[in-house]
């Protein structure tokens, strides 16, 4: 294709835009002013025009989010001390350093200088030990806790140990001195002075009781004399207080003997046949006044009167033939009452929010009154009915004054509630409503009265009949179509 050319004239001359092969060639420049070239494609080839975003993204990729102080080549060069051989310099410097792990030094290794004014310190504390003294620790395997056992020791430990006796089978030399006991500084155990004599302490010689068994006496305030009462105590013996108030051991009594108090106030065993009047003439199983009580062969007793118990009465069964007067609260798990019951105070079944069913049966099968606690309803079932005297029936605080006969008027009524509500607000008396008694007119016929404002019959009587009416006064005809036969003819 031949080259094509476009010539553009301007005040200073002209410019040419022509096609050379597949390219457009501009002989001059393009002044875009504030205009932009948009929609350029992405760069692909080396000579493609780059968009600003492409250039910005490329620079950001090179910087890679570097801080503002290192995001230019000049800043990076300054950070490297403008050393063009920075890598070689660093490699040389690292080659002059020793590794941390197993370093090998050459020549003389110089450590810190230690003098009187600037001594070696550990944790801020100057180390004054000499090298020889520090070398004592060389090879020590003891722990800190084990070394601390020496803390406070004032002389050679082994020398002190050698002068002590072992705990197991010690052998003493010379005179062994025990604690000095005198009136002011008596032997004490747990801060309590031991006042027993050697003879008294020797009582323990041969005792095989354990510490736990001896500790049973811990806190005992009884005297030795009181404890000695137990000495020789055998089966059947009992401990009683004698007339002076001291404890005494009373030997076992004989069979059928009873324990009584004699005239001196001491407890003694006596037999009923030996003058114990409490059982003279006593019949087993029967209670007699001012006599002892002996149970019969069945362990039964009859005849007690007004028995007062301060504790509980535990019995498998209880048969009360007469009246039972129980003061206080009686907690009964189950009650079966076969006779008439009179309750003179309020009866409450359950508590608020927790109730129980209560059922009353009638004489007819399946007839009962039930308070159903789960439904919160009073249910009359079977032939059970509700009888309320006239004037004693109230619904929602409103007394029902209608009699049964008046309420029975509704018996068989098929009207709906809406239809019955028509009567709501009616002020007519029963006599006025009874006018309808015997009326056979239909609703439509009665509705003919709708809109009537005065007595119907009076209005009808003032009207003329259609057939052969008789008028009085002047008859005015507003308009007339056709002929009217007035019944008057000229002669």
TORBAGU-436713 format. One record per residue (C-alpha): x, y, z; residue in three letters. Coordinates in steps of 0.5 Angstrom, whole numbers, plus 500, padded with zeros to 3 digits. Example, Ala and Ser with C-alpha at 12.3 -4.5 7.8 and 13.67 -1.06 7.14 Angstrom:
BEGIN
525491516ALA/527498514SER/
END
This chain:
BEGIN
500500500UNK/503507498UNK/504512504UNK/499516506UNK/500523508UNK/496528512UNK/498536513UNK/496540519UNK/497547518UNK/498552524UNK/500559525UNK/508557525UNK/508553519UNK/505546518UNK/506539521UNK/505532517UNK/502526519UNK/503520514UNK/503513514UNK/509509513UNK/508501513UNK/504500519UNK/506506523UNK/504513523UNK/510518523UNK/509525526UNK/514530523UNK/513535529UNK/511534536UNK/504534539UNK/502539545UNK/497535549UNK/497541554UNK/492539559UNK/489533555UNK/491526556UNK/492520552UNK/488514555UNK/486507554UNK/493505552UNK/494497552UNK/499494557UNK/507494555UNK/509488552UNK/515489547UNK/521493549UNK/519500545UNK/511500547UNK/509506551UNK/508505558UNK/502508562UNK/504512569UNK/500506573UNK/505501570UNK/511505572UNK/509506579UNK/507499580UNK/514497577UNK/518502582UNK/513499588UNK/515492586UNK/523494586UNK/522498593UNK/518492596UNK/515496602UNK/522499604UNK/521504609UNK/521512607UNK/529512609UNK/531507604UNK/526507598UNK/531511594UNK/538508591UNK/541514594UNK/539512601UNK/541505600UNK/548507597UNK/549512604UNK/547506608UNK/552502605UNK/557507606UNK/558508599UNK/562502598UNK/562499591UNK/565493594UNK/561492600UNK/560484600UNK/568483600UNK/569488605UNK/564485610UNK/566478608UNK/573480610UNK/571483617UNK/567477618UNK/573473617UNK/577476623UNK/572474628UNK/572467632UNK/566463632UNK/562463639UNK/562455639UNK/569452640UNK/573458638UNK/581458637UNK/585464638UNK/592465636UNK/597469640UNK/596472647UNK/588473649UNK/588479653UNK/582479658UNK/579485663UNK/584488667UNK/583487674UNK/585492680UNK/583495686UNK/579500684UNK/575496678UNK/575489681UNK/571483678UNK/564483680UNK/558478679UNK/551481680UNK/554488682UNK/558484688UNK/566485687UNK/570478687UNK/575478692UNK/577471692UNK/584469689UNK/585464683UNK/587459688UNK/581460692UNK/576460686UNK/580453684UNK/577450690UNK/570449687UNK/574446681UNK/570439681UNK/565440686UNK/559436684UNK/555439691UNK/548443689UNK/547450692UNK/542447697UNK/548442699UNK/553447700UNK/548452704UNK/548446709UNK/555450711UNK/552456712UNK/553458720UNK/558453722UNK/563456726UNK/569450726UNK/571444723UNK/564440721UNK/568433722UNK/571435728UNK/564437731UNK/561430729UNK/566426732UNK/565429739UNK/557427738UNK/554420740UNK/550416735UNK/543416736UNK/543408735UNK/546405741UNK/551410744UNK/556409748UNK/558415753UNK/564416758UNK/564419764UNK/558422768UNK/552423764UNK/548428767UNK/540429766UNK/536435767UNK/536438774UNK/529437778UNK/527442783UNK/521446786UNK/522452781UNK/524448775UNK/520441775UNK/521436770UNK/516439764UNK/512435759UNK/509440753UNK/510445758UNK/506442764UNK/510440770UNK/510433772UNK/509432780UNK/509425780UNK/514421784UNK/518416782UNK/514411785UNK/508413781UNK/512414775UNK/514406776UNK/507404775UNK/508405768UNK/513400768UNK/511394764UNK/505398761UNK/504395754UNK/498400752UNK/499404746UNK/500412746UNK/493412743UNK/490408748UNK/493412754UNK/491418750UNK/484416752UNK/485419759UNK/487426755UNK/482431758UNK/479426764UNK/478430770UNK/477425775UNK/481424781UNK/485417782UNK/480415787UNK/474416782UNK/478412777UNK/480407782UNK/472405782UNK/473401776UNK/479397779UNK/476390779UNK/469392776UNK/466385773UNK/460384769UNK/453386772UNK/457391776UNK/454398775UNK/457405777UNK/452409782UNK/453415786UNK/453414794UNK/450418799UNK/456423799UNK/456424792UNK/462420790UNK/462414785UNK/461407787UNK/461400784UNK/455396785UNK/456389784UNK/451385780UNK/444383783UNK/440377783UNK/435374778UNK/429378779UNK/432383784UNK/430390782UNK/434397783UNK/431401789UNK/434407793UNK/434406801UNK/433410806UNK/440413806UNK/439415799UNK/444409796UNK/442405791UNK/441397793UNK/438391790UNK/432388793UNK/427383791UNK/420384791UNK/419378797UNK/424381801UNK/419387803UNK/419391797UNK/412394797UNK/413396790UNK/411389787UNK/407386793UNK/400384790UNK/402386783UNK/399383777UNK/403382771UNK/401386765UNK/397390769UNK/398397772UNK/396399779UNK/397405783UNK/403406787UNK/406400785UNK/411397780UNK/410394773UNK/411387771UNK/410386764UNK/406379762UNK/409373758UNK/407377752UNK/411383754UNK/404387754UNK/402392760UNK/395395760UNK/392400765UNK/397406764UNK/393413765UNK/396420763UNK/403418761UNK/408424759UNK/414423754UNK/419428753UNK/422424747UNK/419420741UNK/414414742UNK/417409737UNK/412404735UNK/411399730UNK/403400730UNK/399405735UNK/392403737UNK/388409740UNK/381406743UNK/379413745UNK/380420744UNK/387423742UNK/389430743UNK/395432739UNK/398439740UNK/403441735UNK/404439728UNK/402432726UNK/406429720UNK/402423717UNK/405419711UNK/398416710UNK/391417713UNK/385412713UNK/379415717UNK/373410717UNK/369414722UNK/366421722UNK/371427722UNK/370434725UNK/375439723UNK/374446727UNK/380450723UNK/382451716UNK/384446712UNK/389447706UNK/391442701UNK/398443698UNK/401450698UNK/401456693UNK/403453686UNK/403446688UNK/396443689UNK/393436690UNK/387432687UNK/381432692UNK/375428690UNK/368427694UNK/364421692UNK/357420692UNK/352415694UNK/351413686UNK/356410682UNK/361414678UNK/358420682UNK/363425685UNK/366432685UNK/373433683UNK/378438684UNK/383437679UNK/389440681UNK/393440674UNK/387443670UNK/385448676UNK/378446675UNK/372443680UNK/369438676UNK/362434677UNK/362427674UNK/356422673UNK/350424677UNK/353429681UNK/349436681UNK/350443684UNK/344446688UNK/344453689UNK/339457693UNK/335462690UNK/339469690UNK/345465692UNK/349464685UNK/354469683UNK/358470677UNK/364474677UNK/362478683UNK/355479679UNK/349476683UNK/344472679UNK/337474681UNK/333470676UNK/329464679UNK/330457677UNK/323458673UNK/326464670UNK/332461668UNK/328455665UNK/325459660UNK/332458656UNK/331451656UNK/330449649UNK/332456646UNK/335455639UNK/337462639UNK/344464638UNK/348469643UNK/348474637UNK/340474637UNK/339474644UNK/343480645UNK/338484641UNK/335484648UNK/341487651UNK/338494653UNK/331493652UNK/327497657UNK/320493656UNK/317490662UNK/314483662UNK/307485660UNK/309489654UNK/313483652UNK/308479653UNK/304483647UNK/308478643UNK/305472646UNK/300469641UNK/303473635UNK/303469628UNK/306475624UNK/312474621UNK/318478621UNK/317481614UNK/310483617UNK/312486623UNK/317490619UNK/312493616UNK/311497622UNK/318500621UNK/318507620UNK/311508623UNK/311515627UNK/304514630UNK/298510631UNK/297506625UNK/289505626UNK/288512627UNK/292514621UNK/288509617UNK/281512619UNK/283518616UNK/284515609UNK/278514604UNK/277507601UNK/279506594UNK/272503592UNK/267509592UNK/270514597UNK/266519600UNK/270526601UNK/268532605UNK/269539604UNK/273541597UNK/277536594UNK/283539590UNK/286535584UNK/293537582UNK/293534575UNK/288530571UNK/289525566UNK/283523562UNK/276524564UNK/273524571UNK/266521572UNK/264526578UNK/257523577UNK/254530576UNK/250531570UNK/247538567UNK/239537566UNK/
END
